[in-house]
């Protein structure tokens, strides 16, 4: 087992990624930890990842820090305000968006692959995002499909 030292990240530290629909910052993952991923997401009005998708073996926890984020779960958009925790187990079709007129922020917590997937998306043009998801055992939902 590789020994990892403790780390304290200041609010402006981490790997910031511009996805054009929000600016996630990888706080933990990659070189820092191969076990856990923590990503802080800044969602402008209209931002988010609104494409319904699911992960084969990746559980995610979303914690809304500020504003309101809507989550697509069970085929319906559900509002989550600051302080709300949303657990999305592997195999669950989901998406998220900021449908309000104010910025929102959330934490995404899961295995290290959460951070790796987001970082990989930042390296590719949007038309390649579905292929990036496939490499990470995550899949876009085709019309009429619900939870995998």
C-alpha positions, 0 to 999 in steps of 0.5 A: 500500500502506498503511503499518502500524506494528509492534505489541506486544500484552500478554497481556491485549490484543486484542478479547475475544469471548464466544461462550458456548462459549469466549472468543476474543480477536482479537490480529491482524486487522481494523484492525491487518492486512488480511492475517493473522488471529491469534485466541487461543481459551480453551476451557472444558471442553465448549467449542469450535466443534463444528459440522462446517463448511468454508471455501471459500477459508480455510486455518487453522492451530491451535496448542494452547497449553495443555491438550488440544483435539480436532479433527474431521478425516476424520470422526474426532475426533483429540486434540491436546495442548499444542505440537501444530500442526493445519493445515486447508486450505480445503475441509476439513470440521472442528470442534474441542472441549475434551472434557477436564475442564480448560481449554484454549487455542489460537491460530488463525492464517490470513487476516484473515478468520479474525478477521473471521468470529469477530468477526461471530459475536460480534455475532449470536445463535447462531441466526444463526451459519450465515448469518454463516458463509455471508457468509464463504464458510463452510458448515455440513456436512449429514448424510453429507457429508465434505470439500467 
